[in-house]
Amino acid sequence: MEEEKVVISSLVVEARPESVDEVAAALAAMEGVEVHEVSGYKIVVTIEASSTGASHALSSRFVSVPGVLNVNLVYVNFEDETL
């Protein structure tokens, strides 16, 4: 049985100060996303996905959340992938 590979990414999402709580809640509601901290207008999240492509697709959805100003990738950890 082949072991499932998991890609873990860490990102900082910047939100409008008046929308930060709503943005954090919307991100936390997405499958594979965990909100770790909210500090001012910055939200620290991690994504767990099956591939780098899936991780990128999920993080790309962040910009469509009302109140999101910017999404910054901080770290990504992955094993060798097959394309």
QUICORQUI-V365546 format. One record per pair of residues at least 24 apart in sequence whose C-alpha atoms are under 6 Angstrom apart, sorted by the first residue. I is the first residue (numbers start at 1). GAP is how many residues later the second one is. D is the distance in Angstrom with one decimal. If there is no record, write none. Layout:
BEGIN
i:I gap:GAP d:D
i:I gap:GAP d:D
END
This chain:
BEGIN
i:6 gap:43 d:5.7
i:6 gap:44 d:4.9
i:7 gap:41 d:5.7
i:7 gap:42 d:5.2
i:7 gap:43 d:5.9
i:7 gap:44 d:5.7
i:7 gap:70 d:5.8
i:7 gap:71 d:4.8
i:8 gap:39 d:5.6
i:8 gap:40 d:4.7
i:8 gap:68 d:5.7
i:8 gap:69 d:5.3
i:9 gap:37 d:5.4
i:9 gap:38 d:5.1
i:9 gap:66 d:5.5
i:9 gap:67 d:4.2
i:10 gap:35 d:5.8
i:10 gap:36 d:4.4
i:10 gap:64 d:5.4
i:10 gap:65 d:5.0
i:11 gap:33 d:5.9
i:11 gap:34 d:5.4
i:11 gap:61 d:5.5
i:11 gap:62 d:4.5
i:11 gap:63 d:5.1
i:12 gap:31 d:5.5
i:12 gap:32 d:4.7
i:12 gap:60 d:5.2
i:13 gap:29 d:5.7
i:13 gap:30 d:5.0
i:13 gap:57 d:5.8
i:13 gap:58 d:4.6
i:14 gap:27 d:5.7
i:14 gap:28 d:4.6
i:14 gap:55 d:5.4
i:14 gap:56 d:5.0
i:15 gap:26 d:5.3
i:15 gap:52 d:5.4
i:15 gap:53 d:4.4
i:15 gap:54 d:5.1
i:16 gap:51 d:5.3
i:17 gap:24 d:5.0
i:19 gap:48 d:5.5
END
